[in-house]
Amino acid sequence: MKKHLVSVILAFCVLMTSALALTRGQINTADALNSLGLFNGTDQGYQLSSQLNRSDGSVLLVRLLGKEAEAKSGNYTHPFTDVADWFAPHAAYAYSNGYIKGVTATRYASDSNMSRSQFYTLVLRALGYTDSGETPDFTWDS
């Protein structure tokens, strides 16, 4: 599982490489992730030149873990007041499992940009590493 997750994360990292002109490799990677059900894009296509936001990054994590159906059918909750309906099940699942945290106790900042370091933080938390407590395994910004 971890080996597969790492491979998919590396493929996703190719997509996060900023460039003005998309390469055929980036489009092929997006197509491959789409065929796996991990990267769906929007009604306007993949939008590969757009910055990843916090809600999209969290949804990607839930999909990478293969937990989207569980998130949508479960009774998970979250404290955030600024989460859109389409994102609420993913946010609740990720919050309940300790993968995401808000910018305040009740605000997630769904539309704010998510950096690579922030996305990697979600992945590391999902892999069981901690960034809190007396002896954290990592810090999000390094």
C-alpha positions as CSV (number, residue, x, y, z in Angstrom):
1,M,0.0,0.0,0.0
2,K,2.7,2.5,1.0
3,K,4.7,1.7,-2.2
4,H,1.6,2.4,-4.3
5,L,0.8,5.5,-2.4
6,V,4.3,6.8,-2.9
7,S,4.2,6.2,-6.7
8,V,0.9,8.0,-7.0
9,I,2.2,10.9,-4.9
10,L,5.2,11.2,-7.1
11,A,3.0,11.3,-10.2
12,F,0.9,14.0,-8.5
13,C,4.1,16.0,-7.8
14,V,4.7,16.1,-11.5
15,L,1.4,17.9,-11.9
16,M,2.3,20.4,-9.2
17,T,5.3,21.6,-11.1
18,S,4.5,25.1,-12.1
19,A,4.9,25.9,-15.8
20,L,3.2,28.3,-18.1
21,A,2.9,25.8,-20.9
22,L,1.8,22.3,-20.0
23,T,3.9,19.5,-21.2
24,R,2.5,16.3,-22.8
25,G,4.0,14.5,-19.8
26,Q,1.9,16.5,-17.4
27,I,-1.3,15.9,-19.4
28,N,-0.5,12.2,-19.6
29,T,0.0,12.1,-15.8
30,A,-3.3,13.9,-15.3
31,D,-5.0,11.4,-17.6
32,A,-3.4,8.5,-15.7
33,L,-4.5,9.8,-12.3
34,N,-7.9,10.5,-13.8
35,S,-8.2,6.9,-14.9
36,L,-7.4,5.8,-11.4
37,G,-10.2,8.0,-10.0
38,L,-7.8,10.2,-8.1
39,F,-7.8,13.4,-10.2
40,N,-11.1,14.4,-11.7
41,G,-10.7,18.0,-12.6
42,T,-13.7,20.3,-12.9
43,D,-16.4,21.1,-15.5
44,Q,-13.6,23.2,-17.1
45,G,-11.1,20.4,-17.5
46,Y,-8.1,19.5,-15.4
47,Q,-7.0,23.2,-14.9
48,L,-3.4,22.0,-14.5
49,S,-2.1,25.6,-14.5
50,S,-4.2,26.6,-11.5
51,Q,-2.9,26.6,-8.0
52,L,-4.1,23.7,-5.8
53,N,-6.4,25.0,-3.0
54,R,-6.9,23.4,0.5
55,S,-10.2,21.7,-0.4
56,D,-8.9,20.2,-3.6
57,G,-5.7,19.0,-1.9
58,S,-7.7,17.4,0.9
59,V,-10.0,15.6,-1.6
60,L,-7.0,14.3,-3.4
61,L,-5.6,12.9,-0.2
62,V,-8.9,11.1,0.6
63,R,-8.9,9.7,-3.0
64,L,-5.2,8.6,-2.7
65,L,-6.2,6.7,0.4
66,G,-9.0,5.0,-1.4
67,K,-11.5,6.3,1.1
68,E,-13.8,8.6,-0.9
69,A,-16.8,6.2,-0.8
70,E,-16.3,5.8,3.0
71,A,-16.0,9.5,3.4
72,K,-19.3,10.1,1.5
73,S,-21.2,7.3,3.3
74,G,-19.8,7.8,6.8
75,N,-21.0,9.8,9.8
76,Y,-17.9,11.9,10.2
77,T,-18.0,15.5,11.4
78,H,-15.9,18.6,11.3
79,P,-16.1,22.0,13.0
80,F,-15.6,24.2,10.0
81,T,-18.2,26.8,8.9
82,D,-16.5,27.6,5.6
83,V,-16.7,24.3,3.9
84,A,-18.8,23.8,0.7
85,D,-21.4,21.0,0.6
86,W,-19.4,19.1,-2.1
87,F,-16.3,19.1,0.1
88,A,-18.0,18.5,3.5
89,P,-17.8,14.6,3.5
90,H,-14.1,14.7,2.5
91,A,-13.3,17.4,5.1
92,A,-15.2,15.5,7.8
93,Y,-13.3,12.2,7.0
94,A,-9.9,13.9,6.8
95,Y,-10.5,15.9,10.0
96,S,-11.8,12.9,11.9
97,N,-8.7,11.0,11.0
98,G,-6.3,13.8,12.0
99,Y,-5.1,14.5,8.4
100,I,-6.3,18.2,8.2
101,K,-6.5,21.0,10.6
102,G,-8.2,24.4,10.3
103,V,-6.6,27.8,10.2
104,T,-8.8,28.5,13.3
105,A,-11.0,26.2,15.4
106,T,-13.9,26.8,13.0
107,R,-12.4,27.9,9.8
108,Y,-10.7,25.7,7.2
109,A,-9.9,28.3,4.5
110,S,-11.0,25.9,1.8
111,D,-10.3,28.3,-1.1
112,S,-6.8,29.3,0.1
113,N,-3.8,28.0,-1.8
114,M,-2.1,24.8,-0.6
115,S,1.6,24.7,-1.0
116,R,3.6,21.5,-1.8
117,S,4.8,21.4,1.8
118,Q,1.2,21.6,3.1
119,F,0.1,18.8,0.7
120,Y,3.1,16.7,1.8
121,T,2.1,17.3,5.4
122,L,-1.3,15.7,4.7
123,V,0.3,12.7,3.1
124,L,2.8,12.3,6.0
125,R,0.0,12.5,8.5
126,A,-1.9,9.8,6.5
127,L,1.2,7.6,6.6
128,G,1.2,7.9,10.4
129,Y,3.8,10.6,11.0
130,T,3.1,13.4,13.4
131,D,3.8,17.1,13.3
132,S,2.7,17.9,16.8
133,G,3.4,17.0,20.4
134,E,6.7,16.9,22.2
135,T,8.6,14.9,19.6
136,P,7.1,15.5,16.2
137,D,8.5,13.5,13.3
138,F,8.5,16.5,11.0
139,T,7.4,20.2,10.6
140,W,5.2,21.2,7.7
141,D,7.5,23.9,6.5
142,S,10.7,21.8,6.3
